[in-house]
Amino acid sequence: MSPQMVERLWRALFDTVQMVGVSAGIALLAGVPLAVLLVTSQPGGLAPAPALHRVLGALINGFRATPFIVLLVALLPVTRFLTGTTIGVWAAIVPLAISATPFFARIAEVSLREVDKGLIEAAQAMGCRRRHIVTQVLLPEALPGLIGGFTVTVVTMIGASAMAGVVGAGGLGDVAMRYGYQRFDTTVMAAVIVILVALVTIVQLSGDLAVRRLKAR
């Protein structure tokens, strides 16, 4: 493999990490509040709002049910409006974040629902306000599950970023398509696969380690 190709792979890895990192940050910041809203607004929740719960759930399910490649194309006008372009790393961040947010929100919702209701009832009996119950009971108790779910989300986003690279977003997917598939260079394809596997492994092991440490406390 030529030095130029090695340099392209390093640049593509940086682009992929940037795409996934920024998108994952947006998904985290938006997904947790969405999950809290879903849990608290459900019947029997801290602030029941059945109509809001149904509408929000339907919207989240709609985005989750849409394949990423379809969402990528459908959001092109939004991407162009927000970033001024439909190609490149920053253009890929928009559909990646919009796709990952509802996915993570549902996973986070499950973690929040698994919090012992006895703890919530005890906090209510002590006169805690709803926001205190959310910030001091729900989120801390669900933290290991939230981190585990976020790890799964990031791993999924790595695969989606490679798919986005195929349609002009840059990153490892772009290198695999242009220099591996179109030029029939199996060495480049193998290198991209190895890098993606290594990236996923690092993310998964880091997430698992964080969860184990939290549970050990």
trRosetta pair geometry for C-beta under 8 A, 3 or more apart (Angstrom, degrees):
i j d omega theta_ij theta_ji phi_ij phi_ji
1 5 5.0 -110 -177 81 93 130
1 6 6.0 111 125 -55 114 87
1 187 5.7 -161 -72 142 100 132
1 188 7.3 132 -119 -76 115 70
1 191 6.9 68 -91 -56 158 151
2 5 4.7 97 58 5 81 100
2 6 7.2 -141 99 -4 45 85
3 6 5.5 -52 -148 36 37 114
3 7 6.4 40 152 -21 67 103
4 7 5.7 -53 -152 35 32 112
4 8 6.5 35 149 -21 65 103
5 8 5.4 -48 -148 33 37 114
5 9 6.4 40 152 -21 65 102
5 179 6.8 162 -129 173 105 152
5 188 6.5 -103 -168 -97 130 106
6 9 5.7 -52 -151 34 32 113
6 10 6.6 33 151 -18 64 103
7 10 5.7 -53 -150 35 34 111
7 11 6.4 31 153 -16 66 106
8 11 5.7 -57 -148 40 31 110
8 12 6.1 33 153 -21 66 108
8 175 5.8 145 141 -116 109 122
8 179 7.0 95 114 -20 154 161
9 12 5.6 -53 -143 38 30 112
9 13 6.3 36 154 -23 64 103
9 172 7.7 42 -147 -113 68 83
9 175 6.3 127 -96 -178 61 167
9 188 7.9 -154 -75 -143 112 81
9 191 6.0 -61 -114 138 147 130
9 192 7.4 -137 -127 -80 102 69
9 195 6.8 -172 -176 -53 109 156
10 13 5.7 -51 -149 32 31 113
10 14 6.6 32 152 -18 63 103
11 14 5.7 -52 -152 35 34 112
11 15 6.4 35 150 -19 66 104
12 15 5.5 -51 -147 36 34 113
12 16 6.3 35 153 -20 66 104
12 165 7.7 61 -157 -138 107 145
12 170 7.0 -158 -125 168 72 76
12 171 5.3 94 -168 -172 78 28
12 172 4.8 116 147 -77 116 50
12 174 6.6 -153 -126 60 114 95
12 175 4.4 -47 -84 -23 163 133
12 192 7.8 -45 115 -113 147 98
13 16 5.7 -54 -148 36 31 111
13 17 6.3 30 154 -17 65 106
13 171 8.0 89 -83 -153 16 69
13 172 6.4 51 -82 -65 54 104
13 195 6.0 -108 -93 -176 112 137
13 199 7.7 -169 -146 -73 96 129
14 17 5.8 -55 -147 38 30 110
14 18 6.2 31 154 -20 64 108
15 18 5.7 -56 -148 38 30 113
15 19 6.3 33 154 -22 65 105
15 89 5.0 -131 -157 -87 93 121
15 170 4.6 -95 172 133 153 115
15 171 4.3 -138 105 -81 108 66
15 172 7.8 -180 72 -23 98 59
16 19 5.7 -51 -146 34 31 113
16 20 6.2 19 160 -8 66 110
16 158 7.2 55 171 -142 114 76
16 161 5.3 119 -145 131 82 138
16 162 7.4 19 -123 -70 125 69
16 165 7.4 -29 -88 -60 95 134
16 171 3.9 105 -71 -150 79 111
16 172 4.9 3 -56 -5 143 98
16 173 7.8 125 -95 -4 112 81
16 199 7.4 -41 118 -125 132 169
17 20 6.1 -60 -141 45 27 103
17 21 5.6 29 160 -24 65 115
17 199 7.7 -139 -80 -136 87 128
18 21 5.8 -55 -134 38 24 111
18 22 6.2 15 170 -10 62 109
18 89 5.7 11 97 -172 122 141
19 22 6.7 -68 -152 39 18 99
19 23 6.1 6 161 -7 60 119
19 89 5.4 -127 -71 -155 92 85
19 92 5.2 -16 -136 96 124 123
19 93 5.9 -145 -143 -77 65 76
19 96 6.3 114 169 -10 94 168
19 161 4.8 132 105 -133 135 126
19 164 7.3 -174 -173 75 151 141
19 169 7.0 72 -111 155 147 120
19 170 7.7 173 -53 80 130 96
19 171 5.8 -42 0 -70 143 140
20 23 5.9 -64 -141 46 26 108
20 24 5.7 28 161 -23 66 113
20 96 7.3 -115 -101 175 47 148
20 154 6.4 82 174 -158 114 81
20 157 5.0 131 -134 121 92 115
20 158 5.6 13 -101 -83 148 65
20 161 5.3 -73 -62 -41 93 150
21 24 5.9 -56 -142 36 23 109
21 25 6.5 25 157 -20 60 105
22 25 5.7 -54 -153 33 31 113
22 26 6.7 29 152 -16 64 104
22 93 5.1 -25 96 -131 123 131
22 97 7.6 -61 122 -67 78 117
23 26 5.8 -55 -152 36 34 110
23 27 6.2 34 151 -19 67 107
23 92 7.9 -66 -56 123 134 79
23 93 5.1 -156 -67 -148 91 70
23 96 3.8 -42 -127 113 157 116
23 97 4.3 -138 -143 -66 77 74
23 100 5.9 103 152 19 104 142
23 157 5.9 177 98 -159 127 139
23 161 7.8 -175 27 -77 148 109
24 27 5.5 -53 -144 39 34 113
24 28 6.3 37 154 -22 65 104
24 100 6.8 -78 -99 141 53 162
24 150 7.5 91 -171 -174 106 94
24 153 6.9 135 -129 115 92 106
24 154 5.1 26 -113 -101 140 91
24 157 6.0 -160 -71 44 93 166
25 28 5.7 -53 -149 34 30 112
25 29 6.4 23 157 -14 64 109
26 29 5.9 -59 -146 41 30 107
26 30 6.0 9 162 -1 67 114
26 93 7.6 106 2 171 143 99
26 97 4.0 -4 85 -140 139 128
26 100 7.9 104 82 71 90 116
26 101 6.9 -62 125 -72 87 109
27 30 6.3 -66 -137 50 25 97
27 31 5.1 23 168 -25 67 123
27 97 5.8 -152 -52 -146 81 65
27 100 3.9 -55 -92 112 146 110
27 101 4.6 -144 -125 -80 72 59
27 103 7.7 -21 -154 58 132 91
27 104 4.9 105 162 12 110 145
27 153 6.2 -166 130 159 147 141
27 157 7.7 -142 -5 -70 156 142
28 31 6.0 -49 -118 37 19 108
28 32 6.4 19 177 -19 57 107
28 104 7.0 -80 -84 149 47 162
28 150 6.2 36 -98 -127 102 126
29 32 7.2 -53 -146 27 15 103
29 33 7.7 4 158 0 49 108
30 33 6.6 -67 -160 43 34 103
30 34 6.2 32 152 -19 69 114
30 97 7.7 84 23 173 139 100
30 101 4.7 -21 92 -136 123 125
30 105 7.7 -56 120 -67 77 112
31 34 5.5 -60 -148 39 33 113
31 35 6.2 33 157 -21 69 106
31 100 7.6 -71 -58 130 132 77
31 101 5.1 -158 -69 -155 88 62
31 102 7.6 -158 -112 -70 92 14
31 103 8.0 -46 -115 69 133 55
31 104 3.7 -17 -143 97 164 111
31 105 4.3 -137 -150 -65 78 70
31 108 5.7 131 144 1 101 142
31 153 7.8 -66 -60 -114 175 167
32 35 5.7 -54 -147 35 31 111
32 36 6.4 32 155 -18 65 104
32 105 7.9 -130 -46 -108 18 69
32 108 5.8 -135 -105 -166 54 162
32 139 7.6 48 -170 -119 121 112
32 146 7.1 37 -105 -148 104 131
33 36 5.5 -53 -145 37 34 112
33 37 6.2 35 155 -20 66 105
34 37 5.7 -55 -149 37 30 112
34 38 6.4 33 152 -21 64 104
34 56 7.2 -178 -158 -178 88 121
34 60 7.0 137 169 -88 132 129
34 101 7.0 94 4 165 152 96
34 102 7.4 -93 136 -105 161 54
34 105 4.0 -36 96 -127 125 132
34 108 7.8 100 76 66 83 130
35 38 5.6 -51 -148 34 33 113
35 39 6.3 26 156 -15 66 107
35 104 7.9 -84 -45 128 123 71
35 105 4.9 -166 -57 -159 81 64
35 106 7.6 -153 -99 -57 97 13
35 108 3.5 -92 -67 102 166 110
35 109 4.3 -145 -143 -64 89 66
35 111 7.8 14 175 51 148 93
35 112 5.7 147 150 -5 109 137
36 39 5.9 -59 -147 40 30 106
36 40 6.0 15 162 -8 68 114
36 112 6.7 -176 -93 -115 54 163
36 134 5.8 60 -153 -153 126 125
36 138 7.1 109 -121 119 94 146
36 139 7.6 -19 -88 -69 119 99
37 40 6.2 -60 -134 45 26 101
37 41 5.7 11 170 -9 64 120
37 52 7.7 -94 170 143 105 119
37 56 6.4 -123 118 -163 118 169
38 41 6.4 -68 -137 43 18 100
38 42 6.6 33 160 -43 58 102
38 53 6.6 101 -144 -137 56 82
38 56 6.2 -147 -89 113 81 129
38 57 6.6 105 -130 -76 108 85
38 60 7.7 -19 -82 -7 134 159
38 105 7.0 115 -12 164 138 103
38 109 4.8 -33 86 -112 138 126
39 42 6.2 -45 -154 6 27 115
39 45 5.9 153 146 -128 51 127
39 46 7.9 38 120 10 83 99
39 109 5.8 -180 -54 -144 94 76
39 112 4.5 -88 -63 115 160 132
39 113 6.0 -153 -118 -67 110 75
39 138 7.3 150 105 -154 149 140
40 45 4.6 144 -167 158 27 127
40 46 4.4 -42 -140 48 91 100
40 47 4.8 24 156 35 104 90
40 130 7.1 88 -146 -177 133 121
40 134 7.0 -26 -69 -87 134 119
41 45 5.8 0 33 64 10 153
41 47 6.1 -27 -88 90 57 83
41 48 6.6 91 -166 -148 41 27
41 49 4.1 -49 -150 48 100 94
41 50 7.7 -178 158 -62 85 21
41 52 5.0 -88 -168 90 147 111
41 53 4.3 -176 118 -69 104 94
41 56 7.2 80 69 29 150 142
42 45 4.4 107 55 -37 69 122
42 48 7.0 -55 98 -119 29 73
42 50 7.9 55 -151 -100 35 58
42 53 5.2 124 -90 -133 52 149
43 48 5.5 48 -118 -136 39 119
43 50 5.8 28 -63 -86 91 100
43 53 7.5 -125 -24 42 65 165
44 48 6.6 81 2 -84 21 118
45 48 5.4 142 48 -78 82 63
45 53 8.0 154 6 -84 142 137
46 120 7.5 -118 -76 -167 102 126
46 130 4.8 130 161 -138 127 109
46 133 6.3 175 -114 84 144 140
46 134 7.3 -123 36 -59 169 95
47 130 6.1 50 -46 -148 108 160
48 53 8.0 -44 -160 -27 58 135
49 52 4.0 9 125 31 119 119
49 53 5.9 146 88 -25 69 89
50 53 5.5 -59 -144 37 29 115
50 54 6.3 28 160 -20 66 105
51 54 6.0 -56 -150 34 28 108
51 55 6.4 22 156 -13 64 109
52 55 6.0 -58 -145 40 30 107
52 56 5.9 25 160 -14 67 113
53 56 6.1 -59 -141 42 23 107
53 57 6.0 24 159 -19 62 113
54 57 5.8 -58 -144 39 26 111
54 58 6.2 27 157 -21 64 107
55 58 5.8 -56 -149 34 28 110
55 59 6.5 27 154 -17 63 105
56 59 5.8 -54 -149 35 31 111
56 60 6.4 28 155 -16 65 108
57 60 5.8 -57 -146 39 30 110
57 61 6.2 29 157 -18 65 109
58 61 5.8 -56 -145 39 29 110
58 62 6.3 35 154 -26 63 106
59 62 5.7 -54 -151 30 30 115
59 63 6.8 22 156 -11 64 103
59 102 7.7 -141 121 -103 74 133
60 63 6.1 -57 -151 38 32 104
60 64 6.2 28 153 -17 66 111
60 102 4.2 169 -151 -145 77 111
60 105 5.9 -107 -134 85 134 134
60 106 6.4 151 155 -58 129 98
61 64 5.6 -58 -143 41 32 111
61 65 6.0 30 159 -22 67 110
61 102 7.8 -147 -44 175 20 135
62 65 6.0 -58 -145 34 25 108
62 66 6.8 27 155 -26 60 105
63 66 5.9 -55 -153 25 34 113
63 71 7.3 67 -156 -110 75 137
63 98 6.8 -121 -153 157 133 84
63 99 7.0 -163 168 -119 102 44
63 101 7.8 -13 123 71 153 89
63 102 4.3 129 81 10 123 154
64 102 5.0 -124 -54 119 89 121
64 103 5.9 136 -113 -80 95 67
64 106 6.6 28 -82 -18 152 144
66 70 5.5 -121 -180 85 90 117
66 71 4.8 105 122 -62 120 101
66 74 7.5 -61 -178 24 143 148
66 99 7.9 -115 84 -115 98 90
67 70 4.6 85 66 9 88 106
67 71 6.9 -162 92 -7 43 88
68 71 5.5 -58 -145 40 34 111
68 72 6.0 44 153 -30 68 103
68 95 7.2 111 -168 150 80 114
68 99 5.2 44 -115 -137 90 158
68 160 4.9 -128 -156 -132 165 110
68 163 6.2 94 100 87 128 147
68 164 7.8 -83 151 -58 118 88
69 72 5.4 -44 -147 27 31 120
69 73 6.9 26 155 -12 60 102
69 163 6.1 -99 -75 162 93 128
69 167 7.7 130 -141 -24 88 142
70 73 6.1 -60 -155 39 32 104
70 74 6.0 27 152 -18 68 113
71 74 5.6 -58 -138 42 31 111
71 75 5.9 20 165 -13 67 114
71 95 5.5 143 123 -157 95 109
71 98 6.9 -161 170 99 127 112
71 99 5.4 134 96 -82 157 106
72 75 6.5 -67 -146 40 18 102
72 76 7.7 50 147 -57 53 80
72 95 4.6 95 -106 163 61 170
72 163 7.7 -149 -37 120 155 104
72 164 6.1 -170 -121 -107 140 86
72 167 6.6 117 138 58 141 150
73 76 6.0 -18 -168 -29 40 112
75 78 4.7 -54 -167 47 78 116
75 79 5.4 85 130 -29 89 99
75 94 6.2 -168 144 124 131 111
75 95 4.8 161 60 -87 143 96
75 98 6.4 159 -102 50 158 155
76 79 5.5 -53 -140 37 30 114
76 80 6.2 31 159 -20 65 105
76 86 5.2 21 -151 -127 91 131
77 80 5.8 -54 -146 36 30 111
77 81 6.3 31 154 -21 64 107
78 81 5.7 -56 -149 36 31 112
78 82 6.2 18 158 -11 66 111
78 94 6.4 178 114 167 98 139
79 82 6.1 -64 -144 42 27 103
79 83 5.8 -24 176 26 67 114
79 85 7.7 -56 140 92 95 44
79 86 5.4 93 101 -114 123 70
79 91 5.1 68 174 -158 123 80
79 94 4.4 178 -105 60 83 151
79 95 6.6 -30 -71 -32 124 91
80 83 7.0 -75 -123 58 18 77
80 84 6.8 27 -170 -145 55 11
80 85 6.7 -133 -120 90 65 1
80 86 5.3 -24 -71 -58 91 93
80 91 7.9 22 -75 -128 50 109
82 94 5.7 135 65 -97 143 134
83 86 8.0 139 73 -73 115 35
83 88 7.9 -161 151 73 138 112
83 90 4.9 164 -140 125 133 107
83 91 5.1 -160 84 -87 155 64
83 93 7.8 129 -75 49 140 101
83 94 6.5 -123 -21 -35 122 127
85 88 5.8 29 109 25 138 121
85 90 7.4 79 58 76 109 101
85 91 5.2 -92 100 -65 84 124
86 91 5.3 124 -161 -158 21 144
86 168 7.5 45 119 97 77 134
87 91 5.6 66 45 38 7 156
87 168 4.0 -65 -127 149 103 118
87 169 6.8 -140 -156 -86 54 37
87 170 7.8 104 167 -28 78 89
88 91 5.0 94 59 10 75 106
88 92 7.2 -140 100 -8 39 91
88 168 7.5 -27 -27 147 41 84
88 169 6.7 -21 85 -150 12 45
88 170 5.8 26 -142 -15 40 125
89 92 5.9 -64 -157 33 30 109
89 93 6.8 39 150 -34 65 99
89 169 6.7 89 -96 173 33 77
89 170 5.2 -52 -59 59 74 136
89 171 7.0 114 -101 -46 86 96
90 93 5.4 -37 -152 13 41 120
90 94 7.9 50 155 -24 59 90
91 94 6.5 -44 -170 15 39 110
91 168 7.9 -17 82 112 139 97
91 169 6.4 -138 81 -118 94 80
92 95 6.7 -63 -160 46 46 95
92 96 5.7 43 150 -21 76 118
92 161 6.7 85 154 -134 137 75
92 164 4.3 106 -139 153 119 145
92 165 7.6 9 -100 -64 156 56
92 169 3.4 71 -69 -150 130 129
92 170 7.2 -130 -10 42 138 84
92 171 7.5 -70 47 -8 171 130
93 96 5.6 -65 -143 44 29 114
93 97 5.9 28 163 -21 69 110
94 97 6.3 -61 -148 35 21 105
94 98 6.4 12 159 -11 60 112
95 98 5.6 -59 -139 44 34 108
95 99 5.8 33 161 -20 69 110
95 164 7.0 165 74 -105 120 126
96 99 6.0 -61 -146 39 24 108
96 100 6.0 13 161 -13 64 115
96 157 5.9 77 -169 -150 107 103
96 160 6.0 145 -120 113 87 124
96 161 6.3 28 -106 -81 138 80
96 164 6.6 -56 -62 -39 104 156
97 100 6.0 -60 -137 41 26 104
97 101 6.1 37 163 -36 64 105
98 101 6.2 -42 -141 18 26 115
99 102 7.6 -74 -172 37 28 93
99 103 6.8 19 148 -13 63 121
99 160 6.4 -172 96 -159 148 160
100 103 5.4 -68 -151 44 39 117
100 104 5.8 31 159 -16 78 109
100 153 5.6 96 -164 -177 103 107
100 156 7.2 154 -113 90 93 110
100 157 5.3 5 -88 -82 135 115
100 160 7.6 -157 -62 43 98 156
101 104 6.2 -60 -146 40 25 103
101 105 6.1 30 156 -26 63 109
102 105 5.2 -51 -140 34 35 119
102 106 6.5 36 161 -20 66 100
103 106 6.4 -59 -160 31 26 106
103 107 6.9 18 149 -11 61 108
103 153 5.9 144 108 -120 110 97
103 156 6.7 -115 149 90 156 156
104 107 5.6 -58 -149 41 39 110
104 108 5.9 38 154 -19 72 108
104 149 6.3 121 -148 141 71 105
104 150 6.3 43 -139 -102 121 62
104 153 4.3 16 -83 -95 100 154
105 108 5.7 -55 -144 40 28 110
105 109 6.2 38 152 -28 63 104
106 109 5.4 -46 -147 28 32 117
106 110 6.9 35 154 -20 61 98
107 110 5.9 -51 -158 29 34 111
107 111 6.8 32 147 -15 64 104
107 149 3.4 160 140 -154 124 126
107 150 7.9 -180 98 -50 134 42
107 152 6.5 -176 -125 66 161 127
107 153 6.7 -145 31 -53 150 106
108 111 5.6 -54 -152 37 38 113
108 112 6.3 36 152 -19 69 106
108 142 7.6 85 -166 146 71 133
108 145 7.8 130 -129 120 46 95
108 146 5.5 40 -123 -119 89 85
108 149 5.7 -173 -65 94 58 154
108 150 7.9 45 -73 -57 100 81
109 112 5.8 -57 -148 38 31 110
109 113 6.3 31 155 -20 65 107
110 113 5.8 -56 -148 36 30 111
110 114 6.6 29 155 -22 63 108
110 145 7.3 -130 100 169 82 133
110 149 7.5 152 56 -87 105 140
111 114 5.9 -60 -154 31 31 112
111 115 7.8 51 147 -39 58 85
111 142 4.3 111 140 -169 98 107
111 144 8.0 -167 -150 80 124 58
111 145 3.0 169 -128 116 115 128
111 146 5.2 -173 102 -58 163 62
111 148 7.7 153 -90 54 131 100
111 149 5.9 -115 -31 -16 131 136
112 115 6.0 -28 -169 -7 43 113
112 138 5.6 25 -147 -176 97 106
112 139 7.8 -15 -106 -83 100 49
112 142 4.8 -18 -89 -91 52 165
112 145 8.0 -152 -36 87 42 132
112 146 8.0 53 -53 -70 79 102
114 142 7.0 121 61 -112 88 93
114 145 6.5 127 53 -59 132 166
115 119 6.5 -86 162 57 97 127
115 120 6.8 93 116 -42 113 108
115 137 7.1 111 172 145 143 85
115 138 5.6 -140 2 -130 171 58
115 141 4.5 93 -128 101 108 131
115 142 5.3 -66 -60 -58 109 95
116 119 4.7 87 83 -3 98 103
116 120 7.6 -176 102 -3 57 82
116 141 7.1 -111 23 -174 83 150
117 120 5.3 -52 -155 38 48 113
117 121 6.1 48 149 -20 75 104
118 121 5.6 -54 -144 39 33 110
118 122 6.2 36 155 -22 65 105
119 122 5.7 -52 -147 34 30 113
119 123 6.5 30 153 -18 63 105
119 137 5.5 169 138 -161 110 115
119 141 6.4 134 87 -71 165 158
120 123 5.8 -55 -151 36 32 111
120 124 6.4 31 151 -18 65 106
120 133 6.1 67 -140 -168 79 123
120 137 6.0 141 -91 134 63 147
120 138 7.3 44 -91 -69 106 86
121 124 5.6 -53 -147 37 34 112
121 125 6.3 38 152 -23 65 104
122 125 5.6 -52 -147 34 32 114
122 126 6.6 26 154 -15 63 106
123 126 5.8 -59 -151 38 32 108
123 128 4.3 -40 171 31 89 142
123 132 7.4 -164 -180 109 122 96
123 133 4.9 136 119 -109 143 94
123 136 7.5 156 -128 89 140 105
123 137 5.1 -87 -44 -54 157 151
124 127 7.7 58 178 -65 34 16
124 128 6.4 -81 -83 49 31 89
124 133 6.9 17 -63 -88 74 141
128 132 4.5 -125 -173 90 100 123
128 133 5.2 124 116 -60 124 84
128 136 7.4 -122 -155 61 142 127
128 137 7.6 105 115 -20 164 127
129 132 4.8 91 58 8 78 105
129 133 7.1 -141 97 -8 39 87
130 133 5.5 -53 -149 33 35 113
130 134 6.4 35 153 -19 67 104
131 134 5.6 -51 -149 35 35 113
131 135 6.1 16 159 -5 68 112
132 135 6.1 -62 -136 48 30 98
132 136 5.3 -11 176 16 69 122
132 137 7.8 60 131 -4 64 97
133 136 6.8 -65 -115 54 15 85
133 137 4.9 -32 -164 32 59 125
133 138 6.3 60 140 -18 72 101
134 137 7.3 -16 -55 51 8 81
134 138 4.9 -31 -138 36 44 129
134 139 6.4 50 160 -20 62 102
135 138 7.7 17 -23 48 17 90
135 139 5.9 -12 -134 25 33 129
136 139 7.8 30 -22 45 13 94
136 140 6.5 -5 -169 1 32 126
137 140 6.8 -68 -137 42 9 99
137 141 6.1 -3 171 -8 54 121
138 141 6.4 -76 -150 41 16 103
138 142 6.0 -6 166 -1 61 120
139 142 6.0 -68 -136 48 25 100
139 143 6.6 57 157 -65 62 84
139 146 7.5 8 -154 -30 69 156
140 143 5.7 -21 -156 -25 33 119
142 145 5.2 -62 -171 51 72 112
142 146 5.5 78 129 -33 89 103
143 146 5.4 -55 -140 35 32 114
143 147 6.3 30 162 -18 67 103
143 214 5.9 -137 108 -164 110 150
144 147 5.9 -56 -149 36 30 108
144 148 6.3 29 154 -16 65 108
144 211 4.8 90 -158 -147 88 80
144 214 4.6 -173 -81 94 92 131
144 215 5.4 62 -105 -59 153 89
145 148 5.6 -54 -145 39 33 112
145 149 6.1 32 156 -17 66 108
146 149 5.8 -56 -146 40 29 110
146 150 6.2 30 154 -21 64 107
147 150 5.6 -52 -144 36 31 112
147 151 6.4 38 153 -24 63 101
147 207 6.0 174 154 -156 88 83
147 210 5.2 -120 171 110 148 122
147 211 5.4 -172 90 -75 119 82
147 214 6.9 142 20 -2 147 151
148 151 5.7 -50 -152 29 31 114
148 152 6.8 31 151 -16 63 102
148 207 6.3 118 -113 161 43 112
148 208 7.8 59 -111 -93 85 52
148 211 5.1 51 -64 -89 95 143
149 152 5.6 -51 -151 35 37 112
149 153 6.4 40 149 -22 66 105
150 153 5.3 -51 -149 35 36 117
150 154 6.4 37 153 -20 67 102
150 207 7.0 -167 83 -125 81 123
151 154 5.9 -53 -149 34 31 109
151 155 6.5 32 153 -18 64 105
151 203 6.3 157 -154 152 82 88
151 204 6.2 103 171 -117 118 47
151 206 7.5 -179 -117 81 115 78
151 207 2.8 60 -95 -133 140 168
151 208 7.2 129 -166 -40 172 59
151 211 7.8 -76 -9 -33 142 119
152 155 5.8 -55 -150 36 32 112
152 156 6.4 33 152 -19 65 106
152 207 7.9 -177 -29 143 53 167
153 156 5.7 -57 -152 36 31 112
153 157 6.3 31 151 -21 65 107
154 157 5.5 -54 -148 35 33 114
154 158 6.7 43 151 -28 64 96
154 203 5.2 -143 111 -171 124 140
154 207 7.6 176 41 -57 127 135
155 158 5.8 -45 -156 21 34 114
155 159 7.3 30 150 -10 60 100
155 200 5.3 72 -136 -143 93 93
155 203 5.7 176 -74 99 79 133
155 204 6.1 44 -79 -68 131 93
156 159 6.0 -57 -162 37 37 109
156 160 6.4 33 146 -16 69 109
157 160 5.2 -54 -143 41 39 113
157 161 6.1 46 155 -27 69 100
158 161 5.8 -49 -148 29 29 113
158 162 7.0 31 151 -18 59 101
158 196 6.6 145 154 -155 115 87
158 199 5.8 171 -144 114 144 121
158 200 5.7 -162 77 -80 158 86
158 203 7.1 -165 -38 7 140 156
159 162 5.8 -53 -156 31 35 111
159 163 6.7 33 148 -17 65 104
159 196 7.8 85 -89 -172 60 126
160 163 5.4 -53 -152 36 39 114
160 164 6.3 41 149 -21 69 102
161 164 5.4 -49 -146 35 36 113
161 165 6.5 46 150 -28 63 100
161 169 7.2 -130 -163 110 64 140
161 171 5.6 -83 156 142 102 170
161 172 7.6 66 115 39 100 94
161 173 6.7 -171 126 -11 58 122
162 165 5.5 -46 -153 25 34 118
162 166 7.3 45 148 -28 59 94
162 171 6.9 -123 -96 118 46 120
162 172 5.6 -40 -107 85 89 99
162 173 3.7 142 -169 -69 51 106
162 176 7.1 20 -163 22 103 142
162 192 7.9 120 -133 167 120 116
162 196 6.4 12 -70 -108 142 139
163 166 5.8 -43 -164 16 39 116
163 167 7.8 11 150 2 63 100
163 173 6.1 -121 -24 -123 12 156
164 167 6.4 -71 -161 45 41 94
164 169 3.8 5 141 12 96 157
164 171 7.3 49 83 38 94 135
164 173 6.4 126 64 51 50 153
165 168 7.8 -174 -166 46 32 11
165 169 5.0 -88 -84 66 41 92
165 170 5.9 -75 -123 90 86 21
165 171 4.2 -111 -86 68 125 95
165 172 6.1 -152 -20 68 173 45
165 173 2.4 141 60 66 117 99
165 174 3.9 -110 -179 -29 96 72
165 175 7.4 -32 166 12 138 63
165 176 7.3 82 106 33 130 97
165 177 6.9 176 122 3 89 118
166 169 8.0 12 33 24 42 94
166 173 4.9 -77 -37 160 70 114
166 174 7.0 -157 -72 -82 26 49
166 176 7.7 -46 -83 75 84 101
166 177 4.8 129 -124 -58 71 146
168 174 7.1 73 -120 -104 19 115
169 173 7.1 31 60 65 102 122
169 174 6.7 -149 67 -51 57 114
170 174 5.0 -48 -135 -3 23 152
171 174 5.7 110 56 9 53 100
171 175 7.5 -106 119 0 36 93
172 175 5.6 -55 -149 38 38 111
172 176 6.1 40 154 -21 70 106
172 192 5.1 142 -177 -149 102 100
172 195 6.2 -158 -119 92 140 128
172 196 6.1 168 126 -66 159 99
173 176 5.6 -54 -146 36 31 113
173 177 6.3 26 157 -16 65 108
173 192 7.9 121 -83 -172 30 137
174 177 6.0 -59 -148 38 29 107
174 178 6.0 8 165 -4 67 115
175 178 6.4 -63 -132 47 25 97
175 179 5.4 -28 -171 31 65 116
175 180 6.9 64 134 -14 66 103
175 188 6.7 -133 153 178 94 114
175 192 6.0 175 93 -88 107 124
176 179 7.4 -55 -100 56 10 77
176 180 4.5 -32 -158 31 50 137
176 181 6.4 50 146 -18 69 98
176 188 6.9 174 -114 134 48 96
176 189 5.8 81 -147 -115 87 65
176 192 4.2 -143 -78 95 104 176
176 193 8.0 96 -112 -46 130 69
177 180 6.9 8 -31 50 10 90
177 181 5.1 -28 -140 33 42 123
177 182 6.4 45 157 -18 60 103
178 181 7.7 39 -8 47 13 84
178 182 5.7 -27 -147 30 31 129
178 183 7.5 27 146 -10 48 106
179 182 7.4 -6 -52 52 13 93
179 183 5.6 -24 -158 27 39 130
179 185 5.9 -38 153 46 70 138
179 188 4.8 -124 117 -174 100 167
180 183 7.0 6 -45 51 2 87
180 185 5.3 -100 -121 70 44 85
180 186 7.3 77 -159 -104 88 21
180 188 3.9 -142 -82 97 86 106
180 189 3.7 126 -168 -62 132 78
180 192 6.3 -82 -42 4 153 134
181 184 7.6 13 -179 -72 25 40
181 189 6.9 95 -57 -85 63 117
183 188 7.6 48 68 27 113 145
185 188 4.3 46 108 12 115 112
185 189 6.8 156 96 -12 64 86
186 189 5.3 -54 -147 41 41 115
186 190 6.0 43 155 -22 71 105
187 190 5.8 -54 -147 37 28 110
187 191 6.3 30 153 -21 63 107
188 191 5.6 -54 -147 35 31 113
188 192 6.4 32 155 -19 65 104
189 192 5.9 -55 -150 35 30 110
189 193 6.4 29 153 -18 64 107
190 193 5.7 -55 -149 36 32 112
190 194 6.3 33 154 -20 66 106
191 194 5.8 -54 -148 36 31 111
191 195 6.4 30 154 -18 65 107
192 195 5.8 -56 -148 37 31 111
192 196 6.3 29 155 -17 66 107
193 196 5.8 -57 -147 38 30 110
193 197 6.2 29 155 -18 65 107
194 197 5.8 -56 -147 38 29 110
194 198 6.3 29 154 -19 64 108
195 198 5.7 -56 -148 38 30 111
195 199 6.2 32 153 -22 65 107
196 199 5.6 -53 -146 35 31 113
196 200 6.3 29 156 -16 65 106
197 200 5.9 -55 -147 39 30 109
197 201 6.2 32 154 -21 64 109
198 201 5.6 -55 -146 36 30 113
198 202 6.4 32 156 -21 64 105
199 202 5.9 -54 -150 33 29 110
199 203 6.5 25 154 -15 63 108
200 203 5.8 -58 -149 39 31 110
200 204 6.1 27 156 -17 67 110
201 204 5.8 -57 -142 39 28 108
201 205 6.1 23 162 -15 66 110
202 205 6.1 -58 -142 40 25 106
202 206 6.2 25 158 -19 62 111
203 206 5.9 -60 -148 37 26 111
203 207 6.3 23 157 -16 64 109
204 207 5.9 -58 -148 38 29 109
204 208 6.2 27 156 -18 65 108
205 208 5.7 -54 -143 38 31 111
205 209 6.2 34 156 -22 64 107
206 209 5.8 -55 -148 35 28 112
206 210 6.5 28 154 -18 62 106
207 210 5.8 -55 -149 35 32 111
207 211 6.4 31 154 -18 66 106
208 211 5.7 -55 -149 36 32 111
208 212 6.4 31 154 -19 66 106
209 212 5.8 -54 -147 36 31 110
209 213 6.4 29 156 -18 64 107
210 213 5.9 -57 -149 36 30 111
210 214 6.5 28 155 -18 64 107
211 214 5.8 -58 -150 36 31 110
211 215 6.3 24 156 -14 66 110
212 215 5.9 -60 -145 41 30 107
212 216 6.2 31 156 -25 65 110
213 216 5.7 -56 -146 33 30 113
213 217 7.2 45 153 -37 60 93
214 217 6.1 -41 -164 6 36 114
